[in-house]
Amino acid sequence: MITDRSTELGALLTNSVAGSKSPCARFGPRRVLQASSGSTAVTNHYGKSSAKPAISSPERSLKRKQGSANKMSKSNNGFGVLDKIGIKRFGKLSAPGVMATVYEGLDTTADQKVAIKKVAVNDLWFTNLERGETEGLKATKHPNIAKTRTLVVQHKAKSDTKGEYLVITDYEQVRKIPKETFREYKVELVVSDFIEGENLQVLIEDEALPDANVPMAIRIGIDVASGLSCLHNNNIIHRDLKPGNIMWNSQSEQFQLIDFGFSKSVGKEDLTKTSCGSGKYLAPEMIKVIYGRRGVSGYGQKLDVWALGATLMGIAGGKTPESFSEKGVVDTPRIGQDFRNILYFGELNDQEKMDYIKRYFNDVYLESPGLVDLIILTLRGNPNERITAAKACEFLTLLRDNPTLRFPLTSA
């Protein structure tokens, strides 16, 4: 039952705040459901359900020598290229989507499961080497990041019936490709770490997370802020941080960031102006870019910090900035009104935000006023006044041990 699952998972994550560990494999990706066709529907860590026959275990004794990663390989499709370097594709982990379809796979050279994303969008914005998936190769290995391992890229000018592909396993290979030719390539497949678990959005929708849970917000926030800090230290902004891109890894018992399709290389002091992201977690500066507001120079790494704050507010209090308007709280804002509400909330000063939170999330404030301080520090309308992801991780770690700790609202 959902209530049982909610109680058990809530106890697990709450206990984790105190440093204890509990097994949670029962909340992993393979919750078997009954399908009307008589086949098996598997709800997986990408939050989708697909009806298909049960998949037998792969033959793990098969080992193949990995081919050269910096040469064009000929095959009828990208999966054939992966097969040649020892990466096998098995069943789908997600139903086909607008952006991509995800498969389970096995890297036979390392005897490890992998996730294989087949990029569906044919738009150069998403698939060329200038943006997106290549940034996942840059990030250093980190316990709170699902590492990108391999890209299979097709050169558009050579995409004939023979199918010539480039296998990229290191960002240095990307650096060696002339930038003026980046748009001649299309990223077709992305191989990344396989995570046994579920994404945070699924846990929320399944009511596996208790409402207004302060210890859980702190627990999740530490992992997410730590992962973001690593990305930012590598001069990468995620640009699509939201519960759907945060995975609970039931093996490591940590939350991890996934999906680098919107990510981009941006230094700590640099700005960019490309419009992207997901609705309720967009920062004011992104909305101003989308609206084409004059005088907006762009956005940088603090974009992700706003999304972190919005996520923590949602977990702790059940509302995100899009719900706050001049007339009070709106449960389901209309399209357009949601952006205006975010801009409105961003323009409030610290005390006005504090008054709002005390009014609507008073139980959160009473349990952990320090968490409210932190949320305000991450949700300042001026990105220059927001704290960094590293500072957020530091504050959240302190809150884990002392939830009543306060932070001065001058800590940006």
N, C-alpha and C positions, 0 to 999 in steps of 0.2 A: 504494500500500500504506500501511497505517496507520503502520508504522514509519518509512517515508520521510517521511510528512507530519509525524509527531512530530518527527523530526530537523530538518526544515526550519523548522517553526514554532518549535521550541525554540531553534534557532540565531538566528532572527529576533528573538525577544523578548529573548534573552540579549544579543545584540549591541546591542539598543536600550538596555540598561542602560548601555552604554559610550558612548551618545550617537549611534551610527550608525543609519542608516535603511535598510531594505530593502523592496522592493515585496512585498506579500503578497496581491494581488488574487486569487491562485489559491486562497486560503483563504476567499473571499467566500461569500455566501449561496447562490449558484446552483451547487452541486455536483450535476450531473445524474446521476440514478440510473436504472437500467432497471426499468420497472414491468411487471408481468405482463400488464396490459391492453393494452400496446403504446403507452400514452400516456407522458407524462413526469412523473416524480416529482421534485419540487424540495425539497431540504433547505435550509431558510432560516435567517435569523438569529434566529428564535424557537424553533429547535430542533425543529420539526415537519416531517413529510414528508407531502405530499398528492399523490395522483395526479390529473393534470389535463392537458388539451391545452396545448401550448406557447402562450404569450401573445405576440401580435405587439406591436411597439413602439407606444406611444401616439402620436397625432398631436400633436406638440409645437407646431405652429403655431397651435393653437386657443387663443385668449385670450378670457376673459370678464371683464366688469367685476364686481368683488367687491361684493356687496350690503351693505346696512346690517347691522351685526353686533348691534345692540341692539334689533331689532324681531322680532316673531313672524313666521315664514315658514310658509306653508301648502304642504304636500306630502304625498304618500301615505306617505313614509318619510323617515328621516334622510338616507339617501344622496341622495335627490332634492334635499334642502336643500343638501348639499355641492355637488351638480352645478350648482346655481344660482349659487354663489359661485366656481365655477371649479375645484373639486376633484373629480377623476374617480377612480372606484374601478375596479381591475382584479382580478387573480387573488388567491386566498387565499394568505397567507404561513404560516398555521397551520391545522391541523384544528380544527373547532369544539370548544371546551372548555367546562368548567363555568363559568368566569369570563368568557371572551371568545373571539371569533374575530378574527384580524388579517388585513387585506387590504393589498395594495400599491396605492398611488394616485399621482396626479400633480396637483400644484398648478399649473394652467396659467397662473395670473397671475404666478407666480415661476419657472415652468419648472423645478420641483424635484420629485423623488420624495418621497412622504410615506408613513408607515405609518398605517393607519386601523383603530382597534380598536373593534369593535362589542361593547358590554357585554352579556353574556348573562344575568347574575344580575339577577333582578327584586327582590332584597332591597333595601329602602331603605337598609340599612347601607352598601351598596357604592355606591349610585347617586345618593343625594340630594346636594345642594350643600354639606352640612355637612362632608363628608370626602372624601378620596380624590383623584379626578382633578383637581378644581379647583386643588389645591395645585401641580400641575405648571405651571400658568399663572403662579404667583408667582415661581418660580425664575428668577433672571437667567440670561442666556445664558452657557454655560460649556462649554469643550471636553470636559469629562468628564461631561456631562449631556445626555441626549436630550431636547430641549426640547419641551414640549407647545405646540402652535400654536393649536388650535381645539377647542372642545367643541360638540357639538350636543345640546341639552337639550330635553326635552319636558315641558310643564306637564301634570301628570296630570289635573287638572280639565278640561283642554281637549283631551285626547287622544281626540278623536272621529274619525270617518272622514275629516275634512278634514286632520287631523294638523297641529297647530300647534307649531312648534319655535322655540327661541331659539338663535341662534348666538353663542357667546361666544369672543372672541379676546383678551381682556385681563382680568386679575383685578379691575380696577376695576369692570367690569360686574357681577361677583359682589357686590362691596361695595354696589352700588346696589340690590340685591334685598333686601327686608326679610328679616331672619334668621328671623322666625316663619313665613315661607312656604318656606324651603329644602326642607322635606320634601315640598312639592307638586311638585317638579321631579324628573325622572329623567334622568340622564346616559345618552345612548344611544350616541354616537360620540365617540371621542377621536382627534384628528389630531395626530401628533407627527413629529419628524424621522425620516427613513428612514436606517437604518444598513446599509451594505454590510459584512457581516461575520457573525460567529457569536457566540452567547452562551458565556460561560465554562463553563457546565455541559456544553454540547455538546462543547467542546474537551476537557474532562476525560473525558467518557464515550467519546469517539472516540480517547482516548489520544494526542491531539495535544500534550498537555503532558507532558513527562517527569516522573516521580515525584520527590518530594523535591528540588525545584529552587529553591534559595535566590534566585538572581538574578531568576528569574521572579516569585517572590513579592514581591520588592522592587519590581520593575517594575510589576506589577499594583497593588500596594498604594499606590504614589504616585498613580496616576490615580484610584483609588477614594476614597482619603482626601481628595484635592483636591476631587472632586465632592461628597463628604459635607460638607466644610467649607463649600462654597458653599451647600448646602441649609440647613445649620445657621445660617449667617449670615443667611439669609432666614427664619429661625424655622420651618423645616420639618424634620420627622423622616420618614425613608423608611419605616421599620417593616417592611420585607420585603427587606432586603439579603441577597443570596445569589448564588452563581455564576450561577443562571438569570436574574438581573436585572442582570448585568454583561455588556455587549456589547463585543466586539473590533471596532472600526471599521477596516476594511482600507484605507480612503481616508486618514483622518487618522492612522492607526497609533497610536490611543489607545484605552483602555478607557473606556466610558461607562455611567452608571447609567440604567436604564430602569424603566418601570412604576411609576406613582405611585398605583396603586389603593388602597394602604393608608396613604399618606402623610397627615400631619396637621400643622396649624399648632401648634407648641409652642415657646415662648420658651426662652431658655437656662436660666432658673431655674424654669420651669414644669414641671408634671407632668400626666400623663393616665393613665387606667386602663382603656382599651378593650383587650380581648384580640384579638391578631392576630399574624401572622408565620408563619415556616416552621421547623418542627422543630428540626433540629440547629444552627441559627444563632440560636435564641432566647436572650436574656440571662436570667440568674437572676431579675431583677426582673419580667420578663414572665411567667415561669413561676409566680412567687408570686402575681401578679395572676390568672392562669388558675386556680390552685388556691384562690384566695380566702383567702390567708394573712392573718391578723390583723396589724395594725401596718404593713402595706405601703401607703405613701402614693401609689404609682404609679411611673411611669417617665418619663424625658425623653430628651434628645438622645443621652446616653451609651448608649442602647439600640443605636443604629447602630454605635457604636464597638466594642461586644462582637461584633457580627456581622462587622465588619471583621477583628477579631482571629481569630475562628473561621475565616474564609475564608483568611486568611494562613497559619494553622496547617495547614489542609487542603492548601494548595498546597505549602507547604514540607516538611511532614512526612507528609502522607497521612492524618492523623487530625484529628478535631475534638473539642471538649470532651465531647460525648455518649459518646465511646468510653472515657472514663476513669472507673473505678469504684474503690471501696476495695479490690477484689480484683485490680486491674490493668486491662489494656486489654481491652475487649470489642469485637470487630469489628462485630457487628450487634446492638446492644442491643434488647431487647424494648420494645414500646410501654409507656410509663410509666417503664421503667428509664432510657430516654434522658434524660427530664427530671430524674430523680433524679441521674443522673451529672453533668449540667450544674450542678445545684445543689451537688453534692459538689465538683466542680472549682472552682467559684466561691468556695467557702468555704476552699479551701487558701490558705495564705499564700504570699508570693512565693518563698521558698526551697523550699517543698514543690512548687510548680509547676515551679521550675527543676530540682529533682531528678527529677521525672517526665519532663520534656523531655530531660534529659541521658540518662536511662535508655532512652527509646524513640526519641528523635530525636538521638542523639549526633552524627551526621554533620552535622546542621543546626547544632548548637551549635558544633562545631569550625570549620565554614565561616564562620558569622556569629553569634557570641555576641550581637552587638547586635540582630539580628533577634529572637532569643529574648527579650532584654530588652523589646523593643517589644511582642511578643506578650503577655508577662506584664502589661505596663502597660495593654494594651487588654482583658485578660481578668480584671481584678480583680472580685471578687464585689460589692463596694460601688461603685456607679456614681460616687459622689463622689470615689473614689480613682483612677478611670480617667483617662487622658489624653484630651484633646479630639481631634477629627478633624484640626483644624489642626495640633496638636502632632505627631500621628502622621505627617502629611504631611511636616512639617519633619524629623522623625527619619529617615523612609524616604529622603528626598532626600539626607541626609547619608550614609546607608548605601549608596546607589547608588555613591557615589564612594569609600567606604571601608567595605567589608562587615565589617571586624573592629572597627569603632568600638563602644565600650560606652556604655550610658546608665544613669545612676544610677536605681535603683528607687524614687526619691523624686520623680520628675519629673511626677507627676500635676498 
